[in-house]
Amino acid sequence: MTPKEKLEALRGEIDTVNKDMLALFQKRQRISGDIAAVKEEGNLAVTDIAREQRLLASAAALADVDKQGETAAFMRTLISLSKLRQNDILHLTHALDFPEPSPLPAGAAAYQGIAGAWGEHAAHRLFPGRELFGQTYFEDVFDAVKSGKAAIGVLPIENSRTGAIGEVYDLLRRNSCYIVGSMWVTVSQCLIGMPGAAAGDVREVLSHPEGFNQCRLFLKNRNWELTNVRNTAVAAVTVRERGDIRYAAIGSRRAAEVNGLSVISPDIADDSKNRTRFIAIAAEPAYAAESNIISVTFSVSHQSGALVAALSPFQLAGLNLTRIESRPVSVEKYRFFADIEGNIKSGAARDAIAQAAMQTDYFEVLGCYSETQEQPL
């Protein structure tokens, strides 16, 4: 036989095995439905951890030594599909109770900081034309949205250099708000000062410490006094109030614009690709039909393979996870946050989310939205 003929023969064997397996799988799912009816009659829980562990142990004992990992993954998938079937019958798939597409709420947008802060810049780019107002702390932005003072809140959640902003993830965990939008904003720092000022006039530069860190190469070997302030927007306000060409600030073009300052030296950051991801939050879910990102949060039991079992449905459905973060809840408990490429109303995404939810102690959809990149002005 030629290699091609051998391949076709082996594929024929696979087809026969698939036919037998599918018949057995459908029989197994029918039995799972019968089990659901018994559990409903006896008011019994769908998930039985001890039973699942026994099934996995039995499967491992029957498997060849070099196939135990694959066998465990196969059994976990069967268990997941069985629980999904039972929950469908018992109407417990509440993780998918997500409304139809709807427009964003009208009204003001709140951000953390003052005019000229990167939060205000992001809010301006995400929602041009809306009334914007600043809040002192991240938590204040959530409070403004929950109280109805703001229709939308804008918050930073990740930086391309420094990673996740843990406080915002923790606040998402504690507050019943939904993610309704996202944008990556290029953090293009500038040296800004009084109109007519030049670099040679500057004697003192004000900035948040992170601004100085981001612009170390530009500042190197310059005989300037560097003064730390609360944030780069405050630095710009201070320069405006002093009204002296000897003072300059590190900040955004937006900070220069709102304070009547000029850009002395543009784009002075060491990393020209430094970006921050900002999310928009609302009190209720709202999204367009073409939204392409689903954000979820969940927790799993503290046992081997629990996280893999929760994420496997997305892999099996061919859905890409663009990010995953973990935040501690207790000594042995973590809450996970994941972003998935897809739309909450697509069949593949709905099935994967339902299957993932069956593998977790807690599961919630935080939002379905589009993620965009900031476009040059």
C-alpha positions in Angstrom: 0.0 0.0 0.0 1.1 3.5 -0.7 1.3 6.0 2.2 -1.8 7.7 0.8 -3.7 4.4 0.8 -2.5 3.6 4.3 -3.8 7.1 5.4 -7.2 6.5 3.9 -7.5 3.1 5.5 -6.6 4.6 8.9 -9.1 7.4 8.4 -11.7 4.8 7.6 -11.0 3.2 11.0 -11.4 6.6 12.7 -14.7 7.2 10.9 -16.0 3.8 12.3 -14.8 4.7 15.8 -16.4 8.2 15.6 -19.7 6.6 14.6 -19.7 4.2 17.5 -18.6 7.0 19.9 -21.3 9.4 18.7 -23.9 6.7 19.3 -22.6 6.1 22.8 -22.3 9.8 23.5 -25.9 10.4 22.6 -26.9 7.5 24.8 -24.8 9.0 27.6 -26.5 12.4 27.2 -30.0 10.8 27.3 -29.1 9.1 30.6 -27.8 12.5 31.9 -31.2 13.9 31.2 -32.8 11.1 33.2 -30.4 11.8 36.0 -31.5 15.5 35.9 -35.1 14.4 36.5 -34.1 12.3 39.5 -32.0 15.1 40.9 -34.9 17.5 40.5 -37.3 15.0 42.2 -34.8 14.6 45.2 -33.8 18.3 45.2 -30.2 17.2 44.7 -27.3 19.3 43.4 -26.1 18.9 39.8 -22.4 19.0 40.7 -21.0 16.1 42.7 -17.3 16.7 43.2 -16.6 13.3 44.8 -18.4 11.5 41.9 -16.4 13.5 39.3 -13.1 12.6 41.0 -14.0 8.9 41.1 -14.8 9.0 37.3 -11.5 10.7 36.6 -9.6 8.2 38.7 -11.3 5.2 37.0 -10.5 6.6 33.6 -6.9 7.1 34.5 -6.7 3.5 35.7 -8.0 2.2 32.4 -5.8 4.4 30.3 -2.3 3.7 29.0 0.4 5.5 31.0 1.3 7.8 28.1 -2.4 8.7 27.5 -3.6 9.6 31.0 -3.5 13.3 30.4 -5.5 13.1 27.2 -7.9 10.6 28.9 -8.5 13.0 31.8 -9.2 15.9 29.4 -11.7 13.7 27.5 -13.5 12.7 30.7 -13.6 16.3 31.9 -15.3 17.3 28.6 -17.9 14.5 28.9 -18.6 15.5 32.5 -18.9 19.2 31.5 -21.4 18.3 28.7 -23.4 16.1 31.0 -23.7 18.9 33.6 -24.7 21.3 30.8 -27.4 18.9 29.7 -28.7 18.6 33.3 -28.6 22.3 33.9 -30.5 22.9 30.6 -33.2 20.6 31.8 -33.3 22.2 35.2 -33.2 25.7 33.7 -30.0 26.6 35.7 -27.9 28.1 32.9 -28.3 31.6 34.3 -24.8 32.6 33.1 -26.4 33.1 29.7 -29.2 35.4 31.0 -27.9 38.3 28.9 -30.1 40.9 27.2 -30.4 41.6 23.5 -28.1 44.3 21.9 -29.0 47.8 23.1 -27.5 51.3 22.7 -25.3 52.9 25.3 -27.1 55.1 27.9 -27.2 58.8 27.2 -25.6 61.1 29.7 -22.4 62.3 31.2 -19.2 60.2 31.5 -17.1 60.2 34.7 -13.3 59.6 34.8 -10.6 59.5 37.5 -8.5 62.7 37.7 -8.9 66.3 36.5 -9.2 67.8 33.0 -6.0 67.0 31.1 -5.5 63.6 32.9 -5.1 60.5 30.7 -8.5 59.4 32.0 -10.1 62.5 30.7 -8.2 62.1 27.4 -9.6 58.5 27.1 -13.1 59.6 27.9 -12.9 62.4 25.3 -11.8 59.9 22.7 -14.3 57.2 23.6 -17.3 59.6 23.9 -16.7 62.8 22.0 -19.4 65.4 22.6 -20.5 64.0 26.0 -20.3 66.0 29.1 -17.3 64.8 31.1 -16.4 65.3 34.8 -13.6 64.0 37.0 -13.6 62.1 40.2 -10.9 61.8 42.8 -10.6 58.0 43.1 -11.4 55.0 40.9 -14.1 53.9 43.4 -15.7 57.3 43.0 -16.2 56.6 39.3 -18.1 53.4 40.1 -20.2 55.2 42.7 -21.1 57.9 40.2 -22.3 55.3 37.7 -24.2 53.2 40.3 -25.9 56.4 41.7 -26.9 57.6 38.2 -24.8 60.7 38.5 -22.9 59.5 35.4 -24.2 57.2 32.6 -20.8 56.0 31.8 -17.5 55.6 33.7 -14.0 55.5 32.1 -11.2 53.7 34.0 -7.7 52.4 33.1 -7.4 48.7 33.5 -4.1 47.7 31.9 -0.8 49.2 30.7 1.4 47.6 28.0 4.5 48.1 30.1 3.3 47.7 33.7 0.5 45.2 33.3 -2.9 45.0 35.0 -4.3 47.7 37.3 -5.3 45.5 40.2 -7.5 48.0 42.0 -9.8 48.4 39.0 -10.2 44.6 38.7 -11.0 44.5 42.5 -13.6 47.2 42.1 -15.2 45.3 39.1 -15.5 42.3 41.5 -17.2 44.3 44.2 -19.5 46.5 42.1 -22.4 45.4 40.0 -21.4 47.3 36.8 -20.9 46.1 33.2 -18.1 46.7 30.7 -19.6 48.4 27.7 -16.5 49.6 25.8 -12.7 49.5 25.6 -10.0 51.5 23.9 -6.2 51.3 23.9 -4.8 54.8 24.3 -1.3 55.7 23.2 0.5 57.3 26.2 2.4 60.0 24.2 4.1 62.1 26.9 5.2 65.7 26.0 7.2 68.4 27.6 4.6 71.3 27.9 5.0 74.8 29.2 3.9 78.4 28.9 3.2 79.8 25.4 6.5 80.9 23.8 8.7 78.9 26.2 11.6 76.8 24.8 13.5 74.0 26.3 16.4 76.3 27.0 14.1 78.4 29.3 13.1 75.5 31.5 14.7 75.2 35.0 12.1 72.9 36.8 9.9 70.1 35.4 6.8 68.7 37.3 5.3 65.3 36.8 4.0 62.2 38.4 6.9 59.9 39.2 5.7 57.5 36.5 6.0 60.3 33.9 9.6 60.8 34.9 10.2 57.0 34.6 8.7 56.9 31.1 10.9 59.8 29.9 14.2 58.9 31.5 16.2 59.1 28.2 14.9 62.5 27.4 15.6 63.9 30.8 19.1 62.3 31.0 21.9 64.9 31.2 19.5 67.8 31.4 20.2 70.1 34.3 16.6 70.4 35.4 15.1 70.1 38.8 12.5 67.3 38.8 9.5 67.8 41.2 6.9 65.0 41.9 3.2 65.9 41.9 0.0 63.9 42.2 -0.4 63.3 38.5 0.6 64.8 35.1 -2.7 66.8 34.9 -1.9 68.5 38.2 1.6 69.2 36.9 0.1 71.1 33.9 -2.3 73.0 36.1 0.6 74.1 38.4 2.6 75.3 35.4 -0.3 77.3 34.2 -0.9 78.8 37.7 2.8 79.8 38.0 2.8 81.5 34.6 6.5 81.3 34.3 8.5 80.0 31.3 11.0 78.5 33.7 8.5 75.8 34.7 7.4 72.9 32.5 5.4 69.7 32.9 5.4 66.2 31.5 1.9 65.5 30.2 -0.4 64.9 27.3 -1.3 67.2 24.4 -4.7 67.2 25.9 -3.3 68.6 29.2 -1.6 71.4 27.2 -4.8 72.1 25.3 -7.1 72.4 28.3 -4.7 74.6 30.3 -3.7 77.0 27.5 -0.1 75.7 27.4 2.2 74.8 24.5 4.0 71.7 23.6 7.7 72.4 23.9 8.9 68.9 22.9 6.5 66.3 21.7 6.6 62.5 22.1 9.4 62.3 24.7 8.7 58.9 26.2 11.3 56.2 25.9 8.8 53.7 24.6 6.8 55.2 21.7 4.5 52.1 21.8 3.5 52.6 25.5 -0.3 52.2 25.7 -3.0 52.0 28.4 -6.2 50.2 28.0 -9.3 52.0 29.3 -12.7 50.4 29.8 -16.1 52.1 29.9 -18.5 50.8 32.5 -22.3 51.2 32.9 -24.9 50.2 35.4 -26.7 47.9 32.9 -25.3 45.8 30.0 -25.3 47.6 26.6 -23.7 46.5 23.4 -23.9 46.6 19.6 -24.8 43.6 17.6 -21.3 43.5 16.1 -19.5 43.6 19.5 -16.3 41.4 19.4 -15.2 40.9 23.0 -16.8 39.1 25.9 -15.5 39.7 29.4 -16.2 37.2 32.2 -15.3 36.7 35.8 -15.3 33.4 37.7 -13.8 31.4 40.5 -13.0 27.7 40.7 -12.4 25.2 43.4 -8.9 24.9 44.9 -7.9 21.6 43.2 -5.7 20.4 40.5 -7.1 21.0 37.0 -9.9 23.2 38.0 -8.8 26.2 36.0 -7.9 24.1 33.0 -11.4 22.6 33.1 -13.0 26.1 33.2 -11.0 27.3 30.2 -11.1 24.1 28.0 -14.5 24.9 26.6 -13.2 28.0 24.9 -10.3 26.1 23.4 -12.7 23.4 22.1 -15.0 26.0 20.6 -12.0 27.7 18.8 -12.5 30.9 20.8 -9.4 33.0 21.5 -8.7 34.3 25.1 -7.0 37.7 24.6 -6.2 38.1 28.3 -6.7 36.5 31.7 -6.0 38.0 35.1 -6.3 36.6 38.7 -7.0 38.5 41.9 -6.9 37.0 45.4 -10.1 36.6 47.3 -8.7 34.7 50.3 -5.6 32.6 51.1 -6.7 29.7 48.9 -9.2 31.4 46.6 -8.8 33.5 43.5 -11.2 35.4 41.2 -10.3 35.2 37.5 -11.1 37.7 34.8 -10.9 36.7 31.1 -11.6 38.4 27.8 -12.8 36.2 24.9 -13.0 37.1 21.3 -16.6 36.7 20.2 -20.2 37.8 20.6 -22.4 36.7 23.5 -25.2 35.9 21.1 -23.2 33.6 18.8 -23.9 29.9 19.3 -20.3 28.9 19.8 -19.7 31.5 22.5 -23.0 30.7 24.3 -22.2 27.0 24.4 -18.6 27.6 25.5 -19.7 30.0 28.3 -22.4 27.6 29.5 -19.9 24.7 29.6 -17.3 26.9 31.4 -19.9 28.0 33.9 -20.6 24.4 34.8 -16.9 23.9 35.8 -16.8 26.9 38.2 -18.0 27.8 41.7 -19.1 31.2 40.4 -19.4 32.6 36.9 -20.6 36.0 35.6 -20.6 37.7 32.2 -19.2 41.3 32.8 -20.0 42.6 29.3 -20.0 42.2 25.6 -18.4 45.2 23.7 -16.0 46.3 21.0 -12.4 47.0 21.7 -10.8 49.7 19.6 -7.4 51.4 19.1 -7.1 55.1 19.5 -6.8 56.8 16.1 -4.6 59.8 15.5 -6.3 63.1 15.7 
